[in-house]
Amino acid sequence: MFIKDKELHIVWCVEDVLQQAKENGYDLTEDEALSVLNLMLKRHDCNFGTTWESVDGAIKTIIEER
């Protein structure tokens, strides 16, 4: 998380997704992790933000779509 040019930037990356998946017993490819990030963006709700729960939910969706 950082502030640049009067904007707050919160960054989630493929490595975050891969580590979270691993901690929950899932193996994802980098492409699947990128799909997780895209799904998180699509589902994002400013009222709730992006949390580890939303990461977990997106991971489970991608796993189920295999």
Backbone atoms as SQL, in Angstrom:
CREATE TABLE atoms (id INTEGER PRIMARY KEY, chain TEXT, resi INTEGER, resn TEXT, atom TEXT, x REAL, y REAL, z REAL);
INSERT INTO atoms VALUES
  (1, 'A', 1, 'MET', 'N', 0.845, -1.159, 0.000),
  (2, 'A', 1, 'MET', 'CA', 0.000, 0.000, 0.000),
  (3, 'A', 1, 'MET', 'C', 0.895, 1.227, 0.000),
  (4, 'A', 2, 'PHE', 'N', 0.569, 2.197, -0.844),
  (5, 'A', 2, 'PHE', 'CA', 1.371, 3.405, -0.874),
  (6, 'A', 2, 'PHE', 'C', 0.538, 4.576, -1.397),
  (7, 'A', 3, 'ILE', 'N', 1.002, 5.768, -1.113),
  (8, 'A', 3, 'ILE', 'CA', 0.361, 6.976, -1.606),
  (9, 'A', 3, 'ILE', 'C', 1.285, 7.621, -2.623),
  (10, 'A', 4, 'LYS', 'N', 0.732, 7.945, -3.780),
  (11, 'A', 4, 'LYS', 'CA', 1.495, 8.591, -4.846),
  (12, 'A', 4, 'LYS', 'C', 0.575, 9.601, -5.526),
  (13, 'A', 5, 'ASP', 'N', 1.059, 10.797, -5.695),
  (14, 'A', 5, 'ASP', 'CA', 0.292, 11.839, -6.379),
  (15, 'A', 5, 'ASP', 'C', -1.127, 11.980, -5.823),
  (16, 'A', 6, 'LYS', 'N', -1.218, 12.028, -4.491),
  (17, 'A', 6, 'LYS', 'CA', -2.494, 12.222, -3.796),
  (18, 'A', 6, 'LYS', 'C', -3.469, 11.068, -3.996),
  (19, 'A', 7, 'GLU', 'N', -2.969, 9.871, -4.313),
  (20, 'A', 7, 'GLU', 'CA', -3.802, 8.685, -4.501),
  (21, 'A', 7, 'GLU', 'C', -3.301, 7.555, -3.610),
  (22, 'A', 8, 'LEU', 'N', -4.227, 6.817, -3.038),
  (23, 'A', 8, 'LEU', 'CA', -3.887, 5.625, -2.262),
  (24, 'A', 8, 'LEU', 'C', -3.895, 4.432, -3.214),
  (25, 'A', 9, 'HIS', 'N', -2.816, 3.681, -3.229),
  (26, 'A', 9, 'HIS', 'CA', -2.691, 2.494, -4.083),
  (27, 'A', 9, 'HIS', 'C', -2.551, 1.262, -3.195),
  (28, 'A', 10, 'ILE', 'N', -3.442, 0.317, -3.403),
  (29, 'A', 10, 'ILE', 'CA', -3.359, -0.959, -2.703),
  (30, 'A', 10, 'ILE', 'C', -3.097, -2.008, -3.773),
  (31, 'A', 11, 'VAL', 'N', -2.032, -2.753, -3.608),
  (32, 'A', 11, 'VAL', 'CA', -1.583, -3.662, -4.660),
  (33, 'A', 11, 'VAL', 'C', -1.661, -5.112, -4.189),
  (34, 'A', 12, 'TRP', 'N', -2.336, -5.932, -4.986),
  (35, 'A', 12, 'TRP', 'CA', -2.352, -7.379, -4.798),
  (36, 'A', 12, 'TRP', 'C', -1.637, -7.967, -6.009),
  (37, 'A', 13, 'CYS', 'N', -0.801, -8.958, -5.784),
  (38, 'A', 13, 'CYS', 'CA', -0.029, -9.514, -6.899),
  (39, 'A', 13, 'CYS', 'C', -0.183, -11.031, -6.972),
  (40, 'A', 14, 'VAL', 'N', 0.279, -11.584, -8.075),
  (41, 'A', 14, 'VAL', 'CA', 0.222, -13.032, -8.303),
  (42, 'A', 14, 'VAL', 'C', 0.869, -13.778, -7.134),
  (43, 'A', 15, 'GLU', 'N', 1.968, -13.263, -6.627),
  (44, 'A', 15, 'GLU', 'CA', 2.654, -13.928, -5.519),
  (45, 'A', 15, 'GLU', 'C', 1.768, -13.999, -4.276),
  (46, 'A', 16, 'ASP', 'N', 0.980, -12.950, -4.009),
  (47, 'A', 16, 'ASP', 'CA', 0.035, -12.976, -2.886),
  (48, 'A', 16, 'ASP', 'C', -0.962, -14.117, -3.053),
  (49, 'A', 17, 'VAL', 'N', -1.496, -14.242, -4.252),
  (50, 'A', 17, 'VAL', 'CA', -2.492, -15.271, -4.540),
  (51, 'A', 17, 'VAL', 'C', -1.876, -16.666, -4.429),
  (52, 'A', 18, 'LEU', 'N', -0.699, -16.845, -5.013),
  (53, 'A', 18, 'LEU', 'CA', -0.049, -18.163, -4.957),
  (54, 'A', 18, 'LEU', 'C', 0.249, -18.586, -3.527),
  (55, 'A', 19, 'GLN', 'N', 0.714, -17.653, -2.696),
  (56, 'A', 19, 'GLN', 'CA', 1.019, -17.968, -1.300),
  (57, 'A', 19, 'GLN', 'C', -0.256, -18.304, -0.530),
  (58, 'A', 20, 'GLN', 'N', -1.311, -17.542, -0.747),
  (59, 'A', 20, 'GLN', 'CA', -2.575, -17.804, -0.054),
  (60, 'A', 20, 'GLN', 'C', -3.149, -19.152, -0.477),
  (61, 'A', 21, 'ALA', 'N', -3.070, -19.453, -1.757),
  (62, 'A', 21, 'ALA', 'CA', -3.539, -20.750, -2.246),
  (63, 'A', 21, 'ALA', 'C', -2.744, -21.880, -1.588),
  (64, 'A', 22, 'LYS', 'N', -1.438, -21.735, -1.548),
  (65, 'A', 22, 'LYS', 'CA', -0.583, -22.754, -0.947),
  (66, 'A', 22, 'LYS', 'C', -0.927, -22.969, 0.524),
  (67, 'A', 23, 'GLU', 'N', -1.149, -21.871, 1.254),
  (68, 'A', 23, 'GLU', 'CA', -1.487, -21.972, 2.674),
  (69, 'A', 23, 'GLU', 'C', -2.819, -22.691, 2.895),
  (70, 'A', 24, 'ASN', 'N', -3.674, -22.680, 1.859),
  (71, 'A', 24, 'ASN', 'CA', -4.975, -23.349, 1.952),
  (72, 'A', 24, 'ASN', 'C', -4.990, -24.703, 1.251),
  (73, 'A', 25, 'GLY', 'N', -3.802, -25.190, 0.854),
  (74, 'A', 25, 'GLY', 'CA', -3.695, -26.525, 0.281),
  (75, 'A', 25, 'GLY', 'C', -3.980, -26.636, -1.203),
  (76, 'A', 26, 'TYR', 'N', -3.949, -25.518, -1.921),
  (77, 'A', 26, 'TYR', 'CA', -4.191, -25.525, -3.363),
  (78, 'A', 26, 'TYR', 'C', -2.905, -25.206, -4.115),
  (79, 'A', 27, 'ASP', 'N', -2.746, -25.837, -5.271),
  (80, 'A', 27, 'ASP', 'CA', -1.654, -25.501, -6.179),
  (81, 'A', 27, 'ASP', 'C', -2.262, -24.786, -7.377),
  (82, 'A', 28, 'LEU', 'N', -1.821, -23.561, -7.615),
  (83, 'A', 28, 'LEU', 'CA', -2.281, -22.786, -8.757),
  (84, 'A', 28, 'LEU', 'C', -1.109, -22.494, -9.683),
  (85, 'A', 29, 'THR', 'N', -1.412, -22.368, -10.951),
  (86, 'A', 29, 'THR', 'CA', -0.408, -21.877, -11.895),
  (87, 'A', 29, 'THR', 'C', -0.410, -20.350, -11.813),
  (88, 'A', 30, 'GLU', 'N', 0.605, -19.736, -12.393),
  (89, 'A', 30, 'GLU', 'CA', 0.628, -18.272, -12.432),
  (90, 'A', 30, 'GLU', 'C', -0.546, -17.737, -13.240),
  (91, 'A', 31, 'ASP', 'N', -0.917, -18.436, -14.317),
  (92, 'A', 31, 'ASP', 'CA', -2.070, -18.005, -15.116),
  (93, 'A', 31, 'ASP', 'C', -3.360, -18.075, -14.303),
  (94, 'A', 32, 'GLU', 'N', -3.507, -19.120, -13.495),
  (95, 'A', 32, 'GLU', 'CA', -4.687, -19.226, -12.640),
  (96, 'A', 32, 'GLU', 'C', -4.689, -18.126, -11.583),
  (97, 'A', 33, 'ALA', 'N', -3.512, -17.820, -11.033),
  (98, 'A', 33, 'ALA', 'CA', -3.412, -16.745, -10.046),
  (99, 'A', 33, 'ALA', 'C', -3.796, -15.410, -10.667),
  (100, 'A', 34, 'LEU', 'N', -3.403, -15.193, -11.913),
  (101, 'A', 34, 'LEU', 'CA', -3.802, -13.975, -12.614),
  (102, 'A', 34, 'LEU', 'C', -5.316, -13.964, -12.831),
  (103, 'A', 35, 'SER', 'N', -5.891, -15.117, -13.105),
  (104, 'A', 35, 'SER', 'CA', -7.351, -15.215, -13.236),
  (105, 'A', 35, 'SER', 'C', -8.036, -14.875, -11.919),
  (106, 'A', 36, 'VAL', 'N', -7.430, -15.280, -10.811),
  (107, 'A', 36, 'VAL', 'CA', -7.953, -14.936, -9.489),
  (108, 'A', 36, 'VAL', 'C', -7.965, -13.420, -9.328),
  (109, 'A', 37, 'LEU', 'N', -6.867, -12.759, -9.677),
  (110, 'A', 37, 'LEU', 'CA', -6.799, -11.302, -9.565),
  (111, 'A', 37, 'LEU', 'C', -7.864, -10.632, -10.435),
  (112, 'A', 38, 'ASN', 'N', -8.046, -11.134, -11.650),
  (113, 'A', 38, 'ASN', 'CA', -9.066, -10.572, -12.536),
  (114, 'A', 38, 'ASN', 'C', -10.472, -10.767, -11.973),
  (115, 'A', 39, 'LEU', 'N', -10.723, -11.915, -11.379),
  (116, 'A', 39, 'LEU', 'CA', -12.018, -12.174, -10.764),
  (117, 'A', 39, 'LEU', 'C', -12.236, -11.257, -9.563),
  (118, 'A', 40, 'MET', 'N', -11.182, -11.047, -8.782),
  (119, 'A', 40, 'MET', 'CA', -11.284, -10.128, -7.646),
  (120, 'A', 40, 'MET', 'C', -11.631, -8.721, -8.115),
  (121, 'A', 41, 'LEU', 'N', -11.030, -8.288, -9.208),
  (122, 'A', 41, 'LEU', 'CA', -11.321, -6.967, -9.765),
  (123, 'A', 41, 'LEU', 'C', -12.775, -6.889, -10.219),
  (124, 'A', 42, 'LYS', 'N', -13.227, -7.938, -10.894),
  (125, 'A', 42, 'LYS', 'CA', -14.598, -7.976, -11.397),
  (126, 'A', 42, 'LYS', 'C', -15.615, -7.939, -10.257),
  (127, 'A', 43, 'ARG', 'N', -15.314, -8.633, -9.158),
  (128, 'A', 43, 'ARG', 'CA', -16.240, -8.731, -8.024),
  (129, 'A', 43, 'ARG', 'C', -16.060, -7.617, -6.991),
  (130, 'A', 44, 'HIS', 'N', -15.081, -6.762, -7.166),
  (131, 'A', 44, 'HIS', 'CA', -14.749, -5.764, -6.148),
  (132, 'A', 44, 'HIS', 'C', -15.948, -4.909, -5.774),
  (133, 'A', 45, 'ASP', 'N', -16.131, -4.708, -4.479),
  (134, 'A', 45, 'ASP', 'CA', -17.188, -3.858, -3.948),
  (135, 'A', 45, 'ASP', 'C', -16.537, -2.870, -2.989),
  (136, 'A', 46, 'CYS', 'N', -16.598, -1.606, -3.320),
  (137, 'A', 46, 'CYS', 'CA', -15.949, -0.574, -2.504),
  (138, 'A', 46, 'CYS', 'C', -16.480, -0.527, -1.081),
  (139, 'A', 47, 'ASN', 'N', -17.670, -1.049, -0.851),
  (140, 'A', 47, 'ASN', 'CA', -18.223, -1.065, 0.505),
  (141, 'A', 47, 'ASN', 'C', -17.510, -2.063, 1.410),
  (142, 'A', 48, 'PHE', 'N', -16.910, -3.080, 0.810),
  (143, 'A', 48, 'PHE', 'CA', -16.263, -4.130, 1.592),
  (144, 'A', 48, 'PHE', 'C', -14.766, -4.218, 1.378),
  (145, 'A', 49, 'GLY', 'N', -14.254, -3.648, 0.301),
  (146, 'A', 49, 'GLY', 'CA', -12.822, -3.700, 0.033),
  (147, 'A', 49, 'GLY', 'C', -12.387, -5.067, -0.449),
  (148, 'A', 50, 'THR', 'N', -11.100, -5.262, -0.501),
  (149, 'A', 50, 'THR', 'CA', -10.527, -6.554, -0.880),
  (150, 'A', 50, 'THR', 'C', -9.837, -7.129, 0.346),
  (151, 'A', 51, 'THR', 'N', -10.247, -8.325, 0.720),
  (152, 'A', 51, 'THR', 'CA', -9.743, -8.973, 1.932),
  (153, 'A', 51, 'THR', 'C', -9.207, -10.354, 1.584),
  (154, 'A', 52, 'TRP', 'N', -8.574, -10.988, 2.572),
  (155, 'A', 52, 'TRP', 'CA', -8.116, -12.355, 2.350),
  (156, 'A', 52, 'TRP', 'C', -9.309, -13.270, 2.072),
  (157, 'A', 53, 'GLU', 'N', -10.466, -12.962, 2.633),
  (158, 'A', 53, 'GLU', 'CA', -11.666, -13.751, 2.346),
  (159, 'A', 53, 'GLU', 'C', -12.062, -13.637, 0.876),
  (160, 'A', 54, 'SER', 'N', -11.934, -12.440, 0.309),
  (161, 'A', 54, 'SER', 'CA', -12.270, -12.295, -1.112),
  (162, 'A', 54, 'SER', 'C', -11.226, -13.005, -1.989),
  (163, 'A', 55, 'VAL', 'N', -9.984, -13.026, -1.560),
  (164, 'A', 55, 'VAL', 'CA', -8.943, -13.775, -2.280),
  (165, 'A', 55, 'VAL', 'C', -9.289, -15.264, -2.231),
  (166, 'A', 56, 'ASP', 'N', -9.627, -15.762, -1.025),
  (167, 'A', 56, 'ASP', 'CA', -9.977, -17.180, -0.873),
  (168, 'A', 56, 'ASP', 'C', -11.173, -17.557, -1.740),
  (169, 'A', 57, 'GLY', 'N', -12.182, -16.702, -1.765),
  (170, 'A', 57, 'GLY', 'CA', -13.367, -16.985, -2.575),
  (171, 'A', 57, 'GLY', 'C', -13.048, -17.064, -4.053),
  (172, 'A', 58, 'ALA', 'N', -12.215, -16.158, -4.523),
  (173, 'A', 58, 'ALA', 'CA', -11.826, -16.171, -5.933),
  (174, 'A', 58, 'ALA', 'C', -10.975, -17.400, -6.256),
  (175, 'A', 59, 'ILE', 'N', -10.091, -17.772, -5.345),
  (176, 'A', 59, 'ILE', 'CA', -9.282, -18.988, -5.544),
  (177, 'A', 59, 'ILE', 'C', -10.202, -20.195, -5.682),
  (178, 'A', 60, 'LYS', 'N', -11.162, -20.323, -4.785),
  (179, 'A', 60, 'LYS', 'CA', -12.078, -21.470, -4.819),
  (180, 'A', 60, 'LYS', 'C', -12.879, -21.497, -6.119),
  (181, 'A', 61, 'THR', 'N', -13.293, -20.333, -6.595),
  (182, 'A', 61, 'THR', 'CA', -14.017, -20.275, -7.866),
  (183, 'A', 61, 'THR', 'C', -13.155, -20.778, -9.010),
  (184, 'A', 62, 'ILE', 'N', -11.910, -20.337, -9.063),
  (185, 'A', 62, 'ILE', 'CA', -11.000, -20.769, -10.133),
  (186, 'A', 62, 'ILE', 'C', -10.733, -22.276, -10.040),
  (187, 'A', 63, 'ILE', 'N', -10.551, -22.781, -8.834),
  (188, 'A', 63, 'ILE', 'CA', -10.333, -24.229, -8.639),
  (189, 'A', 63, 'ILE', 'C', -11.551, -25.013, -9.142),
  (190, 'A', 64, 'GLU', 'N', -12.735, -24.532, -8.792),
  (191, 'A', 64, 'GLU', 'CA', -13.973, -25.227, -9.212),
  (192, 'A', 64, 'GLU', 'C', -14.167, -25.190, -10.719),
  (193, 'A', 65, 'GLU', 'N', -13.641, -24.176, -11.397),
  (194, 'A', 65, 'GLU', 'CA', -13.792, -24.050, -12.847),
  (195, 'A', 65, 'GLU', 'C', -12.819, -24.903, -13.648),
  (196, 'A', 66, 'ARG', 'N', -11.888, -25.549, -12.960),
  (197, 'A', 66, 'ARG', 'CA', -10.912, -26.387, -13.675),
  (198, 'A', 66, 'ARG', 'C', -11.603, -27.485, -14.453);
